[in-house]
């Protein structure tokens, strides 16, 4: 997966992804965080890659991203564990 950071400030990031799967998953988890004031992706055109925009209030956007990714990984590990237990 390729991620291209288009804009980065302390409380805001705009990143372009090569597919829509991960930005949509990130958007869901980011919007659960009370420090996030805005998280959404857009595609200017069907042939263009999606861009995810995230804004926070008072919290470093990198820390918010890391927290969301860690939560995603934790949930995926739980799903994997539950699936293996089905045998």
Phi and psi restraints in degrees (range 20) as a CNS / XPLOR table:
assign (resid 1 and name C) (resid 2 and name N)
       (resid 2 and name CA) (resid 2 and name C) 1.0 -107.1 20.0 2
assign (resid 2 and name N) (resid 2 and name CA)
       (resid 2 and name C) (resid 3 and name N) 1.0 131.4 20.0 2
assign (resid 2 and name C) (resid 3 and name N)
       (resid 3 and name CA) (resid 3 and name C) 1.0 -123.5 20.0 2
assign (resid 3 and name N) (resid 3 and name CA)
       (resid 3 and name C) (resid 4 and name N) 1.0 128.8 20.0 2
assign (resid 3 and name C) (resid 4 and name N)
       (resid 4 and name CA) (resid 4 and name C) 1.0 -119.6 20.0 2
assign (resid 4 and name N) (resid 4 and name CA)
       (resid 4 and name C) (resid 5 and name N) 1.0 116.6 20.0 2
assign (resid 4 and name C) (resid 5 and name N)
       (resid 5 and name CA) (resid 5 and name C) 1.0 -79.2 20.0 2
assign (resid 5 and name N) (resid 5 and name CA)
       (resid 5 and name C) (resid 6 and name N) 1.0 119.3 20.0 2
assign (resid 5 and name C) (resid 6 and name N)
       (resid 6 and name CA) (resid 6 and name C) 1.0 -91.4 20.0 2
assign (resid 6 and name N) (resid 6 and name CA)
       (resid 6 and name C) (resid 7 and name N) 1.0 -31.6 20.0 2
assign (resid 6 and name C) (resid 7 and name N)
       (resid 7 and name CA) (resid 7 and name C) 1.0 -155.3 20.0 2
assign (resid 7 and name N) (resid 7 and name CA)
       (resid 7 and name C) (resid 8 and name N) 1.0 136.4 20.0 2
assign (resid 7 and name C) (resid 8 and name N)
       (resid 8 and name CA) (resid 8 and name C) 1.0 -144.9 20.0 2
assign (resid 8 and name N) (resid 8 and name CA)
       (resid 8 and name C) (resid 9 and name N) 1.0 126.0 20.0 2
assign (resid 8 and name C) (resid 9 and name N)
       (resid 9 and name CA) (resid 9 and name C) 1.0 -130.8 20.0 2
assign (resid 9 and name N) (resid 9 and name CA)
       (resid 9 and name C) (resid 10 and name N) 1.0 177.8 20.0 2
assign (resid 9 and name C) (resid 10 and name N)
       (resid 10 and name CA) (resid 10 and name C) 1.0 -58.5 20.0 2
assign (resid 10 and name N) (resid 10 and name CA)
       (resid 10 and name C) (resid 11 and name N) 1.0 -43.5 20.0 2
assign (resid 10 and name C) (resid 11 and name N)
       (resid 11 and name CA) (resid 11 and name C) 1.0 -111.4 20.0 2
assign (resid 11 and name N) (resid 11 and name CA)
       (resid 11 and name C) (resid 12 and name N) 1.0 13.6 20.0 2
assign (resid 11 and name C) (resid 12 and name N)
       (resid 12 and name CA) (resid 12 and name C) 1.0 -152.8 20.0 2
assign (resid 12 and name N) (resid 12 and name CA)
       (resid 12 and name C) (resid 13 and name N) 1.0 140.8 20.0 2
assign (resid 12 and name C) (resid 13 and name N)
       (resid 13 and name CA) (resid 13 and name C) 1.0 -143.2 20.0 2
assign (resid 13 and name N) (resid 13 and name CA)
       (resid 13 and name C) (resid 14 and name N) 1.0 144.8 20.0 2
assign (resid 13 and name C) (resid 14 and name N)
       (resid 14 and name CA) (resid 14 and name C) 1.0 -129.2 20.0 2
assign (resid 14 and name N) (resid 14 and name CA)
       (resid 14 and name C) (resid 15 and name N) 1.0 118.2 20.0 2
assign (resid 14 and name C) (resid 15 and name N)
       (resid 15 and name CA) (resid 15 and name C) 1.0 -131.1 20.0 2
assign (resid 15 and name N) (resid 15 and name CA)
       (resid 15 and name C) (resid 16 and name N) 1.0 141.6 20.0 2
assign (resid 15 and name C) (resid 16 and name N)
       (resid 16 and name CA) (resid 16 and name C) 1.0 -103.5 20.0 2
assign (resid 16 and name N) (resid 16 and name CA)
       (resid 16 and name C) (resid 17 and name N) 1.0 135.2 20.0 2
assign (resid 16 and name C) (resid 17 and name N)
       (resid 17 and name CA) (resid 17 and name C) 1.0 -115.6 20.0 2
assign (resid 17 and name N) (resid 17 and name CA)
       (resid 17 and name C) (resid 18 and name N) 1.0 157.5 20.0 2
assign (resid 17 and name C) (resid 18 and name N)
       (resid 18 and name CA) (resid 18 and name C) 1.0 -85.5 20.0 2
assign (resid 18 and name N) (resid 18 and name CA)
       (resid 18 and name C) (resid 19 and name N) 1.0 -6.7 20.0 2
assign (resid 18 and name C) (resid 19 and name N)
       (resid 19 and name CA) (resid 19 and name C) 1.0 -150.9 20.0 2
assign (resid 19 and name N) (resid 19 and name CA)
       (resid 19 and name C) (resid 20 and name N) 1.0 174.2 20.0 2
assign (resid 19 and name C) (resid 20 and name N)
       (resid 20 and name CA) (resid 20 and name C) 1.0 -93.2 20.0 2
assign (resid 20 and name N) (resid 20 and name CA)
       (resid 20 and name C) (resid 21 and name N) 1.0 -15.6 20.0 2
assign (resid 20 and name C) (resid 21 and name N)
       (resid 21 and name CA) (resid 21 and name C) 1.0 -59.7 20.0 2
assign (resid 21 and name N) (resid 21 and name CA)
       (resid 21 and name C) (resid 22 and name N) 1.0 -54.9 20.0 2
assign (resid 21 and name C) (resid 22 and name N)
       (resid 22 and name CA) (resid 22 and name C) 1.0 -70.6 20.0 2
assign (resid 22 and name N) (resid 22 and name CA)
       (resid 22 and name C) (resid 23 and name N) 1.0 -41.7 20.0 2
assign (resid 22 and name C) (resid 23 and name N)
       (resid 23 and name CA) (resid 23 and name C) 1.0 -60.9 20.0 2
assign (resid 23 and name N) (resid 23 and name CA)
       (resid 23 and name C) (resid 24 and name N) 1.0 -35.1 20.0 2
assign (resid 23 and name C) (resid 24 and name N)
       (resid 24 and name CA) (resid 24 and name C) 1.0 -67.6 20.0 2
assign (resid 24 and name N) (resid 24 and name CA)
       (resid 24 and name C) (resid 25 and name N) 1.0 -43.5 20.0 2
assign (resid 24 and name C) (resid 25 and name N)
       (resid 25 and name CA) (resid 25 and name C) 1.0 -62.7 20.0 2
assign (resid 25 and name N) (resid 25 and name CA)
       (resid 25 and name C) (resid 26 and name N) 1.0 -45.1 20.0 2
assign (resid 25 and name C) (resid 26 and name N)
       (resid 26 and name CA) (resid 26 and name C) 1.0 -60.4 20.0 2
assign (resid 26 and name N) (resid 26 and name CA)
       (resid 26 and name C) (resid 27 and name N) 1.0 -43.5 20.0 2
assign (resid 26 and name C) (resid 27 and name N)
       (resid 27 and name CA) (resid 27 and name C) 1.0 -56.7 20.0 2
assign (resid 27 and name N) (resid 27 and name CA)
       (resid 27 and name C) (resid 28 and name N) 1.0 -44.2 20.0 2
assign (resid 27 and name C) (resid 28 and name N)
       (resid 28 and name CA) (resid 28 and name C) 1.0 -61.5 20.0 2
assign (resid 28 and name N) (resid 28 and name CA)
       (resid 28 and name C) (resid 29 and name N) 1.0 -48.3 20.0 2
assign (resid 28 and name C) (resid 29 and name N)
       (resid 29 and name CA) (resid 29 and name C) 1.0 -70.3 20.0 2
assign (resid 29 and name N) (resid 29 and name CA)
       (resid 29 and name C) (resid 30 and name N) 1.0 -38.4 20.0 2
assign (resid 29 and name C) (resid 30 and name N)
       (resid 30 and name CA) (resid 30 and name C) 1.0 -64.1 20.0 2
assign (resid 30 and name N) (resid 30 and name CA)
       (resid 30 and name C) (resid 31 and name N) 1.0 -37.7 20.0 2
assign (resid 30 and name C) (resid 31 and name N)
       (resid 31 and name CA) (resid 31 and name C) 1.0 -70.7 20.0 2
assign (resid 31 and name N) (resid 31 and name CA)
       (resid 31 and name C) (resid 32 and name N) 1.0 -11.3 20.0 2
assign (resid 31 and name C) (resid 32 and name N)
       (resid 32 and name CA) (resid 32 and name C) 1.0 -79.7 20.0 2
assign (resid 32 and name N) (resid 32 and name CA)
       (resid 32 and name C) (resid 33 and name N) 1.0 -19.2 20.0 2
assign (resid 32 and name C) (resid 33 and name N)
       (resid 33 and name CA) (resid 33 and name C) 1.0 -83.1 20.0 2
assign (resid 33 and name N) (resid 33 and name CA)
       (resid 33 and name C) (resid 34 and name N) 1.0 126.4 20.0 2
assign (resid 33 and name C) (resid 34 and name N)
       (resid 34 and name CA) (resid 34 and name C) 1.0 -67.2 20.0 2
assign (resid 34 and name N) (resid 34 and name CA)
       (resid 34 and name C) (resid 35 and name N) 1.0 -18.8 20.0 2
assign (resid 34 and name C) (resid 35 and name N)
       (resid 35 and name CA) (resid 35 and name C) 1.0 -78.8 20.0 2
assign (resid 35 and name N) (resid 35 and name CA)
       (resid 35 and name C) (resid 36 and name N) 1.0 -14.2 20.0 2
assign (resid 35 and name C) (resid 36 and name N)
       (resid 36 and name CA) (resid 36 and name C) 1.0 -89.0 20.0 2
assign (resid 36 and name N) (resid 36 and name CA)
       (resid 36 and name C) (resid 37 and name N) 1.0 123.8 20.0 2
assign (resid 36 and name C) (resid 37 and name N)
       (resid 37 and name CA) (resid 37 and name C) 1.0 -95.9 20.0 2
assign (resid 37 and name N) (resid 37 and name CA)
       (resid 37 and name C) (resid 38 and name N) 1.0 -22.4 20.0 2
assign (resid 37 and name C) (resid 38 and name N)
       (resid 38 and name CA) (resid 38 and name C) 1.0 -156.8 20.0 2
assign (resid 38 and name N) (resid 38 and name CA)
       (resid 38 and name C) (resid 39 and name N) 1.0 131.5 20.0 2
assign (resid 38 and name C) (resid 39 and name N)
       (resid 39 and name CA) (resid 39 and name C) 1.0 -149.8 20.0 2
assign (resid 39 and name N) (resid 39 and name CA)
       (resid 39 and name C) (resid 40 and name N) 1.0 114.9 20.0 2
assign (resid 39 and name C) (resid 40 and name N)
       (resid 40 and name CA) (resid 40 and name C) 1.0 -158.5 20.0 2
assign (resid 40 and name N) (resid 40 and name CA)
       (resid 40 and name C) (resid 41 and name N) 1.0 154.9 20.0 2
assign (resid 40 and name C) (resid 41 and name N)
       (resid 41 and name CA) (resid 41 and name C) 1.0 -114.2 20.0 2
assign (resid 41 and name N) (resid 41 and name CA)
       (resid 41 and name C) (resid 42 and name N) 1.0 160.9 20.0 2
assign (resid 41 and name C) (resid 42 and name N)
       (resid 42 and name CA) (resid 42 and name C) 1.0 -145.5 20.0 2
assign (resid 42 and name N) (resid 42 and name CA)
       (resid 42 and name C) (resid 43 and name N) 1.0 155.5 20.0 2
assign (resid 42 and name C) (resid 43 and name N)
       (resid 43 and name CA) (resid 43 and name C) 1.0 -127.9 20.0 2
assign (resid 43 and name N) (resid 43 and name CA)
       (resid 43 and name C) (resid 44 and name N) 1.0 118.1 20.0 2
assign (resid 43 and name C) (resid 44 and name N)
       (resid 44 and name CA) (resid 44 and name C) 1.0 -64.1 20.0 2
assign (resid 44 and name N) (resid 44 and name CA)
       (resid 44 and name C) (resid 45 and name N) 1.0 -33.6 20.0 2
assign (resid 44 and name C) (resid 45 and name N)
       (resid 45 and name CA) (resid 45 and name C) 1.0 -154.1 20.0 2
assign (resid 45 and name N) (resid 45 and name CA)
       (resid 45 and name C) (resid 46 and name N) 1.0 153.7 20.0 2
assign (resid 45 and name C) (resid 46 and name N)
       (resid 46 and name CA) (resid 46 and name C) 1.0 -58.4 20.0 2
assign (resid 46 and name N) (resid 46 and name CA)
       (resid 46 and name C) (resid 47 and name N) 1.0 -25.8 20.0 2
assign (resid 46 and name C) (resid 47 and name N)
       (resid 47 and name CA) (resid 47 and name C) 1.0 -87.8 20.0 2
assign (resid 47 and name N) (resid 47 and name CA)
       (resid 47 and name C) (resid 48 and name N) 1.0 -4.8 20.0 2
assign (resid 47 and name C) (resid 48 and name N)
       (resid 48 and name CA) (resid 48 and name C) 1.0 -100.3 20.0 2
assign (resid 48 and name N) (resid 48 and name CA)
       (resid 48 and name C) (resid 49 and name N) 1.0 156.7 20.0 2
assign (resid 48 and name C) (resid 49 and name N)
       (resid 49 and name CA) (resid 49 and name C) 1.0 -76.9 20.0 2
assign (resid 49 and name N) (resid 49 and name CA)
       (resid 49 and name C) (resid 50 and name N) 1.0 149.6 20.0 2
assign (resid 49 and name C) (resid 50 and name N)
       (resid 50 and name CA) (resid 50 and name C) 1.0 -71.3 20.0 2
assign (resid 50 and name N) (resid 50 and name CA)
       (resid 50 and name C) (resid 51 and name N) 1.0 149.1 20.0 2
assign (resid 50 and name C) (resid 51 and name N)
       (resid 51 and name CA) (resid 51 and name C) 1.0 -120.6 20.0 2
assign (resid 51 and name N) (resid 51 and name CA)
       (resid 51 and name C) (resid 52 and name N) 1.0 126.9 20.0 2
assign (resid 51 and name C) (resid 52 and name N)
       (resid 52 and name CA) (resid 52 and name C) 1.0 -101.1 20.0 2
assign (resid 52 and name N) (resid 52 and name CA)
       (resid 52 and name C) (resid 53 and name N) 1.0 128.1 20.0 2
assign (resid 52 and name C) (resid 53 and name N)
       (resid 53 and name CA) (resid 53 and name C) 1.0 -113.9 20.0 2
assign (resid 53 and name N) (resid 53 and name CA)
       (resid 53 and name C) (resid 54 and name N) 1.0 128.3 20.0 2
assign (resid 53 and name C) (resid 54 and name N)
       (resid 54 and name CA) (resid 54 and name C) 1.0 -130.6 20.0 2
assign (resid 54 and name N) (resid 54 and name CA)
       (resid 54 and name C) (resid 55 and name N) 1.0 131.6 20.0 2
assign (resid 54 and name C) (resid 55 and name N)
       (resid 55 and name CA) (resid 55 and name C) 1.0 -125.7 20.0 2
assign (resid 55 and name N) (resid 55 and name CA)
       (resid 55 and name C) (resid 56 and name N) 1.0 140.7 20.0 2
assign (resid 55 and name C) (resid 56 and name N)
       (resid 56 and name CA) (resid 56 and name C) 1.0 -124.7 20.0 2
assign (resid 56 and name N) (resid 56 and name CA)
       (resid 56 and name C) (resid 57 and name N) 1.0 165.7 20.0 2
assign (resid 56 and name C) (resid 57 and name N)
       (resid 57 and name CA) (resid 57 and name C) 1.0 -115.4 20.0 2
assign (resid 57 and name N) (resid 57 and name CA)
       (resid 57 and name C) (resid 58 and name N) 1.0 107.9 20.0 2
assign (resid 57 and name C) (resid 58 and name N)
       (resid 58 and name CA) (resid 58 and name C) 1.0 77.2 20.0 2
assign (resid 58 and name N) (resid 58 and name CA)
       (resid 58 and name C) (resid 59 and name N) 1.0 -5.6 20.0 2
assign (resid 58 and name C) (resid 59 and name N)
       (resid 59 and name CA) (resid 59 and name C) 1.0 -116.2 20.0 2
assign (resid 59 and name N) (resid 59 and name CA)
       (resid 59 and name C) (resid 60 and name N) 1.0 139.3 20.0 2
assign (resid 59 and name C) (resid 60 and name N)
       (resid 60 and name CA) (resid 60 and name C) 1.0 -61.2 20.0 2
assign (resid 60 and name N) (resid 60 and name CA)
       (resid 60 and name C) (resid 61 and name N) 1.0 129.1 20.0 2
assign (resid 60 and name C) (resid 61 and name N)
       (resid 61 and name CA) (resid 61 and name C) 1.0 -62.9 20.0 2
assign (resid 61 and name N) (resid 61 and name CA)
       (resid 61 and name C) (resid 62 and name N) 1.0 -31.1 20.0 2
assign (resid 61 and name C) (resid 62 and name N)
       (resid 62 and name CA) (resid 62 and name C) 1.0 -65.0 20.0 2
assign (resid 62 and name N) (resid 62 and name CA)
       (resid 62 and name C) (resid 63 and name N) 1.0 -41.4 20.0 2
assign (resid 62 and name C) (resid 63 and name N)
       (resid 63 and name CA) (resid 63 and name C) 1.0 -64.8 20.0 2
assign (resid 63 and name N) (resid 63 and name CA)
       (resid 63 and name C) (resid 64 and name N) 1.0 -37.9 20.0 2
assign (resid 63 and name C) (resid 64 and name N)
       (resid 64 and name CA) (resid 64 and name C) 1.0 -65.9 20.0 2
assign (resid 64 and name N) (resid 64 and name CA)
       (resid 64 and name C) (resid 65 and name N) 1.0 -42.4 20.0 2
assign (resid 64 and name C) (resid 65 and name N)
       (resid 65 and name CA) (resid 65 and name C) 1.0 -61.3 20.0 2
assign (resid 65 and name N) (resid 65 and name CA)
       (resid 65 and name C) (resid 66 and name N) 1.0 -47.4 20.0 2
assign (resid 65 and name C) (resid 66 and name N)
       (resid 66 and name CA) (resid 66 and name C) 1.0 -60.4 20.0 2
assign (resid 66 and name N) (resid 66 and name CA)
       (resid 66 and name C) (resid 67 and name N) 1.0 -41.1 20.0 2
assign (resid 66 and name C) (resid 67 and name N)
       (resid 67 and name CA) (resid 67 and name C) 1.0 -62.4 20.0 2
assign (resid 67 and name N) (resid 67 and name CA)
       (resid 67 and name C) (resid 68 and name N) 1.0 -45.3 20.0 2
assign (resid 67 and name C) (resid 68 and name N)
       (resid 68 and name CA) (resid 68 and name C) 1.0 -63.4 20.0 2
assign (resid 68 and name N) (resid 68 and name CA)
       (resid 68 and name C) (resid 69 and name N) 1.0 -43.8 20.0 2
assign (resid 68 and name C) (resid 69 and name N)
       (resid 69 and name CA) (resid 69 and name C) 1.0 -63.2 20.0 2
assign (resid 69 and name N) (resid 69 and name CA)
       (resid 69 and name C) (resid 70 and name N) 1.0 -41.9 20.0 2
assign (resid 69 and name C) (resid 70 and name N)
       (resid 70 and name CA) (resid 70 and name C) 1.0 -63.3 20.0 2
assign (resid 70 and name N) (resid 70 and name CA)
       (resid 70 and name C) (resid 71 and name N) 1.0 -39.4 20.0 2
assign (resid 70 and name C) (resid 71 and name N)
       (resid 71 and name CA) (resid 71 and name C) 1.0 -66.0 20.0 2
assign (resid 71 and name N) (resid 71 and name CA)
       (resid 71 and name C) (resid 72 and name N) 1.0 -39.4 20.0 2
assign (resid 71 and name C) (resid 72 and name N)
       (resid 72 and name CA) (resid 72 and name C) 1.0 -62.1 20.0 2
assign (resid 72 and name N) (resid 72 and name CA)
       (resid 72 and name C) (resid 73 and name N) 1.0 -47.4 20.0 2
assign (resid 72 and name C) (resid 73 and name N)
       (resid 73 and name CA) (resid 73 and name C) 1.0 -61.5 20.0 2
assign (resid 73 and name N) (resid 73 and name CA)
       (resid 73 and name C) (resid 74 and name N) 1.0 -41.1 20.0 2
assign (resid 73 and name C) (resid 74 and name N)
       (resid 74 and name CA) (resid 74 and name C) 1.0 -61.9 20.0 2
assign (resid 74 and name N) (resid 74 and name CA)
       (resid 74 and name C) (resid 75 and name N) 1.0 -44.9 20.0 2
assign (resid 74 and name C) (resid 75 and name N)
       (resid 75 and name CA) (resid 75 and name C) 1.0 -65.5 20.0 2
assign (resid 75 and name N) (resid 75 and name CA)
       (resid 75 and name C) (resid 76 and name N) 1.0 -39.4 20.0 2
assign (resid 75 and name C) (resid 76 and name N)
       (resid 76 and name CA) (resid 76 and name C) 1.0 -65.2 20.0 2
assign (resid 76 and name N) (resid 76 and name CA)
       (resid 76 and name C) (resid 77 and name N) 1.0 -38.4 20.0 2
assign (resid 76 and name C) (resid 77 and name N)
       (resid 77 and name CA) (resid 77 and name C) 1.0 -64.2 20.0 2
assign (resid 77 and name N) (resid 77 and name CA)
       (resid 77 and name C) (resid 78 and name N) 1.0 -38.5 20.0 2
assign (resid 77 and name C) (resid 78 and name N)
       (resid 78 and name CA) (resid 78 and name C) 1.0 -65.0 20.0 2
assign (resid 78 and name N) (resid 78 and name CA)
       (resid 78 and name C) (resid 79 and name N) 1.0 -43.9 20.0 2
assign (resid 78 and name C) (resid 79 and name N)
       (resid 79 and name CA) (resid 79 and name C) 1.0 -61.1 20.0 2
assign (resid 79 and name N) (resid 79 and name CA)
       (resid 79 and name C) (resid 80 and name N) 1.0 -44.5 20.0 2
assign (resid 79 and name C) (resid 80 and name N)
       (resid 80 and name CA) (resid 80 and name C) 1.0 -61.7 20.0 2
assign (resid 80 and name N) (resid 80 and name CA)
       (resid 80 and name C) (resid 81 and name N) 1.0 -44.6 20.0 2
assign (resid 80 and name C) (resid 81 and name N)
       (resid 81 and name CA) (resid 81 and name C) 1.0 -62.2 20.0 2
assign (resid 81 and name N) (resid 81 and name CA)
       (resid 81 and name C) (resid 82 and name N) 1.0 -44.9 20.0 2
assign (resid 81 and name C) (resid 82 and name N)
       (resid 82 and name CA) (resid 82 and name C) 1.0 -63.3 20.0 2
assign (resid 82 and name N) (resid 82 and name CA)
       (resid 82 and name C) (resid 83 and name N) 1.0 -38.2 20.0 2
assign (resid 82 and name C) (resid 83 and name N)
       (resid 83 and name CA) (resid 83 and name C) 1.0 -66.1 20.0 2
assign (resid 83 and name N) (resid 83 and name CA)
       (resid 83 and name C) (resid 84 and name N) 1.0 -43.4 20.0 2
assign (resid 83 and name C) (resid 84 and name N)
       (resid 84 and name CA) (resid 84 and name C) 1.0 -65.4 20.0 2
assign (resid 84 and name N) (resid 84 and name CA)
       (resid 84 and name C) (resid 85 and name N) 1.0 -30.2 20.0 2
assign (resid 84 and name C) (resid 85 and name N)
       (resid 85 and name CA) (resid 85 and name C) 1.0 -72.1 20.0 2
assign (resid 85 and name N) (resid 85 and name CA)
       (resid 85 and name C) (resid 86 and name N) 1.0 -12.6 20.0 2
assign (resid 85 and name C) (resid 86 and name N)
       (resid 86 and name CA) (resid 86 and name C) 1.0 -73.2 20.0 2
assign (resid 86 and name N) (resid 86 and name CA)
       (resid 86 and name C) (resid 87 and name N) 1.0 -11.4 20.0 2
